[in-house]
Amino acid sequence: MERNSSKKTGILVRVTPDQLDMIHKRMRELHTDNRESYMRKMAIDGYILDMDDSALREMSRYLRSISNNFNQIAKMANSTGRVYDTDLQDMARKLNGIWDMQKQLMDKLSQIK
C-alpha cells in the first residue's frame, strides 16, 4: 500500500455546492468518509462497486450445511451401510437453494453498468 508521503502531486477540482452535495451523497451510499480516497478511486477506475454480500453469506451457510450433511451420511453409510432418502432430499433442497441464489446474484451482477 502506498504511503501518503509518496503522493506529492495534488489536483484541484472546483465543484458547485450542489455537486459537492452529490459527491457526499455518493460517499455515504458507499459508507466512506475519505473524500480523497473516493475521488482518487473514481478518477482512476471510474466506479466503485459496493455489493450487498448477504446472498454470498447465505450461500456459504448452505454450503457448510451440505458439507456437514455429506460427512454425516458418509459416517452412516460406513457404519450401517444405509442412507436415508430424507437426508438426500434435504441436501438436494439446500443445493437447489444455492443454485437459485447464484442465479439471482448473477442476474444482479449482469445489470451493473
Summary of the structure (lengths in Angstrom):
residues: 113
radius of gyration: 24.0
end to end distance: 28.1
largest distance: 75.0
contacts: 212
relative contact order: 0.08
helix: 71%
strand: 0%
